[in-house]
Amino acid sequence: MQHLDGNALAGALAEFLSFDVTTAIARCNGCGATDEFARAIVFTSPAGTVVRCPSCDHVLATLVESGDRAWLGFSGVSAIEVRRG
């Protein structure tokens, strides 16, 4: 399956988060690596979006949308660093 980089998350998550998630730094639960979401590996399909760690391929986050609802999961992230200002 072909994948995109983490910049593909900008539009999908902008509706739910008040900051640009692509500039946030996430720590992977799988390997402990820290990197910007923009560098993540993103797979999209009609069923949803899966975001994987660029270092170890661990699932960082998922996004599933259906009609007027959305489910965001960040189970593979132990921390997210967001810069203010």
Secondary structure as UniProt FT lines:
FT   STRAND          4..5
FT   HELIX           6..8
FT   HELIX           9..14
FT   TURN            15..16
FT   HELIX           21..23
FT   STRAND          25..28
FT   TURN            29..31
FT   STRAND          34..36
FT   HELIX           37..39
FT   STRAND          41..45
FT   TURN            46..47
FT   STRAND          48..52
FT   TURN            54..56
FT   STRAND          59..66
FT   TURN            67..68
FT   STRAND          69..73
FT   TURN            75..76
FT   STRAND          77..81
//
